[in-house]
Amino acid sequence: MAGRSSSPRTRPPGKTTRLITVIQEPDEFDLNLLRAFVMLWREGHMGRAAQALGMSQPALSAALKRLREQLGDPLFVKTPHGMQPTAYTEQIAPEAAAILDEVRHRVLAPPRFDPAQASRTFTISTTDIGEMVFMPKLLRHLAGVAPAVAVRTMTGTLPERLAALARGDLDLLVGHYPDVQGADWLQRRLFDHGFVCLLREGHPAVQGGVLGEQAFLAASHALLRDAGRSQELVEQYLEAQGLKRRVTYVGSHFLSLPLVVAATDLIATVPAEPGRIFAGHPGLQQVAPPFPFPHFAIRMYWHRRSHTDAASRWLRDTMVALFAGPAGWHLEG
């Protein structure tokens, strides 16, 4: 075997530090050279290595020449029995193969998320109505398939929540947010929601289980400052029809609404699913509105930066599996 030069550049180091140093200089090193080096080391033959790499022998020879120059060692010596590795090659080749395996499995392989083993917290933002609708079913599901996964919710103005999505501090925004537009924001419709009317039991406006148009308009109404903006749809419909309802109570907290309505003659027109939940409150009844108020889409929104993240994708798929359905408001519990 031909001897190597005794110059400092060609003297093989005691460890693989030279190889690590070279590949950490991306402007000067091509990882394809490392693939060629490892394949030639494994095959011990130029023809077989070139075939395995899908390249010509002259191209492999050129790659080997470049790597010899960068590492300062002959690397392989041509013999009648094939390409024999130098002592330096025998020293660094296992490390080079391990580096390629690391890149292949940790960088190039599609990321995975195993909910059964994962321990992380997802942050979801929705309205208080949304928490009532989504959280019980979601948390029951997570307890069975992802026991170490936790969920936290956050509130704030819509700009604050969009900023949190962009930073990665928020995983999903869920609800009716028609102002979320733009190329950075992705969305998926979950279901359509309609409206129901909540009234106290025995309310004089309800006759035979029916709430008539004139009785609706003559009554006093309660509404909430709705972050999801669903109440705007009711007002817009009435205005388009030249009608007006008399609002005498505007609340800030949805959970207080059943108590207020049950104790008064107010009518509350609310999204159908929380209306169904509240209808179980003592002293309350749920009836269909007398007008065909428009349905509205409940969607989940996320930022483009998290679109390919495996964990975020799993959360979105879970929300779709649990809540997505055809048009119509009713959700099974």
N, C-alpha and C positions, 0 to 999 in steps of 0.2 A: 504494500500500500504506500502510495506516495506520501512523503512527510509534508507537514504544513510549515509555513514560514514561521520563524521565531520572533517576528516583529510583534510589538504590543497589540496591534490591531487584530492579528490572526491568532493570538494565543487564547485558547478556549478558557473561559472563566470557570471558576469552581462551582458556580451556581447558574441558574438560568436568568440572571438579572439582565444580561445583554438582550435576550429575546424580549423580555417584558418591556425594557426601555425602548426598543425599536418599535414595537407595536403600539406603544402609547404615543407615538408621534404620527398622527393620522395624515399629516401633509407629506410624509416621507415613506409611508408604508401602505401597501395594498394587501388587504386580508386575503385576496385571492392567491397571493404568493404563499401564504401559510397553508391554504388548502392544497396547493400543488406540492408543497414540501411534505405534508403529512401523508398524502396519497402515495407519493414516491417512496417514502419510508415504509409504508405498509406493503406496497406491491413489490418493491425492489427491482422494478423493471420499467423502463421509460415507456414502452409501447402499452403495457397494461395500465399504467397510471394515467397516461394520456387518454386512453379509451374510457376509463372510469370517470375522468373529469369532463369528457365531452370536448376535448381540445386536440389539436394536432401535436405531434412530437416536436416540431420546431417551436411551437408556441410554449410547450412545457420546458423545452431547453432554454428559451429566452427567459421564462419566469425563474428557472433555477439560477441562471446567470445573475439576474437582478438580486435574488435573495443571497447569493454568495457574496456579492458586493456589499450588501447592507449588513450582513452578519460577520463578514470577514473570515469565512471558513469555506473550504471546498464542499463541505456537507455530504457529498456522495462521490465515490470513486468508481469509474467504469472498470469492470472486470469481466472475464469470460462468463462468469456466473450471474451477471447483472450489476446493478448499481449498489455498491456496498456503502453503508453509512460510515461516516467518520466517528471518532470517539465523541466529538462535540454533538453531532447529530443524535447519537444514542442518548446523550445526556438531555437534550432539549426536546426531542420529538414527543415523548409522553406529555410534557408540559404543553407543547403546542397543540396536541390532540385534545387535551383537556380544555384549553382555551376555546377551541372551535366548538366543542360540545357545549360549553357554557353559553357561547353566543347563540348556538342553534336552539338550545332548550330554554334559555332565559330571556333572550332578546327576540329571536325570530319566530319562536313558537307562539301561537295565539294565546293570550293570557286566559286563564281559567279562574272561575270563582266557584268554590265549593261551599254552598250554604250550610251544609251539615257541619263543616269544620271551621267556618269563618267566624271571627270575632271582630265585629265592627259595628259602628252606629251609623244609621242612615238618618238624614235630616230631611223632613218633608214639611212644606208650608202649605196650608190651606186655611179656610175660614173655620170658625168654631162649628158651623154647620157641617163642614167637611170632616172635621175630626169625629163628629158623632156618626157620620155615615161610613167613613173609611177605617178608622182605627180599630174598632172591635173585631171586624172580620180579618183585617191584615194581621193584627197581633195574635189572634188565634192561629192563623196559618203559620206565622213565623215560629210560634212555640213548637209546632210539630216538625217543621222542615229545617229551621235555622235557629236552634235553641240559644246560641251565643250571640245572635244578632239583636241589636237594640234599635229603637226608633225614638227620635226626639222631634218635636214640632217647633216651629218658630213663627213669629208674627212680624208685622212691620208694614210699612207702606209698600206698594208695588215696586217703586224704584229701588227700595232697600232690598227687597227680596230678589229682584233681578240682578242686582249687584252681587248678592251672595251666591247666586247661581254661577255668575261669571267667575267669581273667585274660587269656586269649588267648595264653599262653606255650606251650600244647600244642594241636595241631590235632586229634588223634584218640587215643582209648584203644581198644585192640583186644584182645579176649580174652573170657574167661568171668568176668564180674563181676556176679553176681546181686544184690549190694547196691547197685548204681547205680540209684536210683529217684528220682522227683520230676519236677516239671514243667519244671525247667531243663535236664534231661538228655534228649537225643534219642538214639535208637539204631536200628540196622539189623542184622538177622541176616545173617550171611554164609554159614555152613554149620553143619551138625551134626557133632559129633566123637564117636567112640567110643573104646574102649580095646583095646590089645593087650598081650600079655605078652612081655617080653624075658628070655631065658635064655642061658646059655653053650651052645655047641654040645656035644652029648653029655650034656646034663643028664639025670640019671636020672628026673626027673619026667615027661619027655616020652617017650611010647611011641607009635611009629608016627605021629609028627607031631602027636599029640594030648596036651594037658595035661588030665588028669582032675581032678574036683572034689577028691577025697581027697588026690591028690598036691599040688594047689595049697595046700590047707589045712595039709598036713603040712610043707611047705617053709618056709624062712626068706625074708623079703621085704625089699626095699629100697624106700623111697619118698623123695620130696623135699618139702621145705617149698615148697608150690606157691602162688605169688601168685595164680594163676588159680583156685585152690580146686577143681580137678577131682578131687584125691584124696579130698575129702570125699564125693564121690558113691560111690566104691568102698566106703568105710567105712560109709556110710549104708545101702548095699544089703546088705552082709554083716550089719550089725547088725539090719536088718529081717528077715533070714532066720535070725537066731539063730546066726550063724557068726562066727568070729574068725580072722584071720590073724596070724601071729607076725612082727612087724617087728623086725629086728635091726640095720637100718641106716637112718638118716634123714639125707639129704644136703641140701646147700644149693645145689649147682651142677649143673645138668642135664648140662653137657658132661662131667662126671666120671663120670656114671652108666654109660656103656658100658664103661669100663675096669674099674669095680668089678664089674659083673655078669659080664663076660667072664672075670674071674679068680676067681669064687666060685660057689657054688651058690645064690646069691640069685635071686629072681624079682622083676622090676620090672614093675608094671602101669602103663602110661603111655598118654597120648593117642596115638591111632593114627598121626597123620601124623609126629610126631617118632620114633615107634617104627619106622615104615617107613624113615626116614632112618638111624636107628641100626642097623637090621638089616643094613646094609651094612658095619658094623664087623667086622673080622676076629674070628672066634671067637664071634659072637653069632647067635642065631636068634630069629625072631619067630613066635609062635603065638597062636591065638585063645584068649581067656580061657574058662575052663570055666563061667562064670556070665554071664547076660545083664546085665552092668553097663549102667546107663542112658547114653544119649547126652546130650550137652549142647551148647548153642548157643554158637558163637563169634560175637560181635557187635562192631560198632564203635560207640563212644559219642562224642558231641560236645555242646558246650554250645549253648544256644539262641542265644547272641550271635553265633555263627559260622554259623548255619543258612543265611543268605542270602548269605554272602560267596562271591563267584564262585570264588576260588581254593580255598577249603575245599570248596565243592560239587564242584569238579572232582576233588579228591583223593578224596572219598567215592565219586563215580561211578567213578573208576578202580579203587578197591578192590572195588567191586561187580563191575565187569567182569572183574577178574582172579580173584576168589576166591569170589564168591557162587555157590551151586549148590543142587541139591535135597538133601534129607535124605540123610545118608551122609557118611562121614568122609573119603573119599579125595580128595586134590587131585592134579591133574596137575602135574608139575614145570615 
